[in-house]
Amino acid sequence: MANRRVVACKDSGSQRSDSMAVLKCFGLSKPAMAAVLLVLDTLLTSLVIAYVPYTKIDWDAYMSQVSGFLAGERNYENLKGDTGPLVYPAGFLYVYSAIQYITGGNVFPAQVLFGALYIVNLGLVFLIYVKTDVLPWWAFCLLCLSKRIHSIFVLRLFNDCFAMTFLHAALALILYQRWHLGLIVFSGAVSIKMNVLLYAPVLLLLLLKGMHVIGVVTALFSAALVQIALGLPFLLSHPLEYVSRAFNLGRVFIHFWSVNFKFIREDIFVSKEFAVTLLAVHLMFLALFAHFRWCKHEGGLFQFLLSKILELKHRNIFQAFLCDLSSRVLSKQHIATLMFTGNFIGIVCARSLHYQFYSWYFYSLPFLLWKTPFPSYIRLMLFAGVELCWNVYPSNAYSSLLLLTIHLAILCGLWIAPCEPPYQDTDPSAAKED
C-alpha cells in the first residue's frame, strides 16, 4: 500500500509538472488563464444578452412581491406574485428591491446587471479553484461552458444567482480562515434562498475543526444575528407568518418540473414517505462521509467530537475568551472538498431539482470530478452527461435516471478517493501557497 501511495504521488507530481510546463510554453499561469477566460466569458455573456430571447418565468412575480414590500406590507401571507406566495427569506426582498430601484423593473437593464453578477461569481469561483489547486489549467474552461448556467443567470434572472454568489464569497473568505466574516456572508446567502443550508452540516464540522468551541459559538451567533436583523420588520409585526413562509422546509414541488426522479410515479414522488426516506439517506451519507472520510485523520467523527467536548471541559469560559479563538489552520483544499461534497450529497438526495437548481452545484462539479480517482476522459464524460441531462426539456424518465446514475458514480468516486491532509502543517503543498 505504501508503494502504491508513493507511485500515485509521483504520478500526480509528474502530471502537475507536465501541466506547468505546458503553461510556461504559453506564458500563462492559472490566474492568468482564469483572467483570459473571464474576458472571453464576458464577451460570450454579452452576446447571449444581445441575441438570445429573454424567457419570462419568475421576474414579474419577483417584482410584484417586492412592490408589495415597498408599499409597506409586512405580512408574508399577503406578499404574492403571479407564481404564488413569497417563499424566500427577507434578504431576497432587499436584494430585489435594490434591483427594482436600479433597473426600474425593466428586463434588459436587469439582464445587464445579472451579466455582471455572473462574471463576479465566476471570478470568485476561479479564485477558489486557483487557491485549492485541484484542477489542471485546461479544465478551467469547463466552468465557462454551461448553456444552462448562462441561461439561469441572464435569461431567467433567478434569485439562485445571488444566493450562490454570496455562497462562493463566503467560501472564499473561509479559505482564508476568516470564519466570522465568512459566516456572516453565508447567512446573507441563506437569507436570499434556503438551499444554501445544504452546506450547513459540513460548515459546522469545519468550524469545529478550525476553531475552538467558543469561537464556533460566537461565529454561529454572528450568523443568527444577520437573520434576525434582516427579518426584524417582519418578526416584529407578523412573526409566525414570516417564519412559516420564509423557512418552510416541507414544500412539495410539482413533479412535472423536476429534473431528477422523473422515473418515480407522481403519487410516490409527492408522498411524505418518499421525502422521509430521502432525508434518512441524506443523513446517512453525511454521517458515513464525516466518520470515515472527513474526520479520518482525527480518528473518526465520534473521536473528534469527544476531543472537542474534552477541550471545552478542561478550559473555563474566561480562559477560552483570553486564548486565541482559532485552532489549527485547515488546508484550503480540505475546506473546499468538505463544502462541495456535503452540498453534493444534498443534491443527490434532493426530492426535486428544478432547472435553476443546477446553479447550486454546477461550479463544484469540476472540483469534485478531479477529486475522484477516475481518468480525465471519464471525468469529462461524466461532466458532459450532467450538462446533457440538465438541457433536456422537459425532463423525462430516461434523462432523470441517467442524471441519478452519474451523481451516484461521482459520489462513489469521492468515497474511494484518497483523503487529503486536513491541516496545513501536514500538507506539503501548503508551504508553497501565498
Buried (B, 14 or more C-beta within 10 A) or exposed (E): EEEEEEEEEEEEEEEEEEBBEEBEEEEBBBEEBBBEBBEEBBEBBBEBBEEBEBEEBBBBBBBBBBBBBEEEBBEBBEBBBEBEBBBBBBBBBBBBBEBBEEBEBEBEEBBBBBBBBBBBBBBBBBBBBBBBBBBBBEBBBBBBEBEBBBBBBBBBBBBBBBBBBBBBBBBBBBBEBBBBBBBBBBBBBBBBBBBBBBBBBBBBBBBBBBBBBBBBBBBBEBBEEBBEEBBEBBBEEBEEBBBEBBBEEEEEBEBEEBBBBBBBEEEEBBBEEBBEBBEEEBEEBBEBBBBEBBBBBBEBBEEBBEEBEEBBEEBEEEEBEEEEBEBEEBBBBBBBBBBBBBBBBBBBBBBBBBBBBBBBBBBBBBBBBBBBEBEEEBBBBBBEBBBEBBBBEEBEEEBBBBBBEBBEBBBEBBBEBEEBBBBBEEBEBBEEEE
